[in-house]
Amino acid sequence: MAFNHQIKGIASRWWRGTPLLDDSSAWFDCALHQVVDAGDHALMIGRIEGFACRRPPGWATLYRGAYFTPLSQC
């Protein structure tokens, strides 16, 4: 499904046909690698083909009640 219009009022740019929001802290571009049947669900596993992040000083992520830095350098 192609996304061919600008998001109104939100700064964005394009990467390989995908809109990226300028103020996002990170983005991943994935291609479908595998679909696994999980009963009445399907689990889709992606292959990361592009990634970038912005890391301001002191940036950390809260996950399950603890802070961590996902990558030492982006």
N, C-alpha and C positions, 0 to 999 in steps of 0.2 A: 504494500500500500504506500503510495507516494504522498509525501507531505509537501505541497508546492506553494504554500503561502506564508507570509510573515505573520507571526503571532502579534496581534494588535497590542501596542503599548509595551511590549517586552523586547529588550535588546537581545538579538540573537545573531548567529552566524551559521554557515553551512559547512559540513564536513562529510564528504562522500554521499551527498544527498540526504543527510540527516540534519535537522535543525538542532543547534546547541545553544542553550541559554547562557548569555554572557556572565550572569552573576551566580551561576552554579558553582559549587565547591569542587565538583568532580563530574566526569562523564565517562561512560563506557560505550563502545560500539561493539555489538555482538552479532555473530551469525549463528544460525541454528546448527548445532552440532549433532544432537541426538534427541529423539523423543522416546521417553520410557513410559510404558503403560503402567499406571498405578491404580488399578481398579476402576473407579468411576472418575478418575482424574488422569491427566497426562502431565508428566514432568518434562519440561523442556530444558535441555542443557545447552548453554551457549558457549561459543568459542570467542574469546575477546580478540577483537581485531584492531581496536584503538582505545586509548585511555589517556586521560590527562587530569591533573588536579592542580588546584591553587592552594597553597598552604601559607596563610598569614602567620606571623609570629604567635606562638602559643596555641596553635590550632590542634585540637584533639577531638575525638569522637566519643560520645557516650554510648556504651553498649552494655546492656544487662547490669546497669548500676556502676560501671567502672569506666574511666577514661583511658583511651589508648590512642597512639598515633599509628594509623594504618601503614604508612610507609615512611621510612626515614628521609627519603628524598623522592620527589615526584619529577 
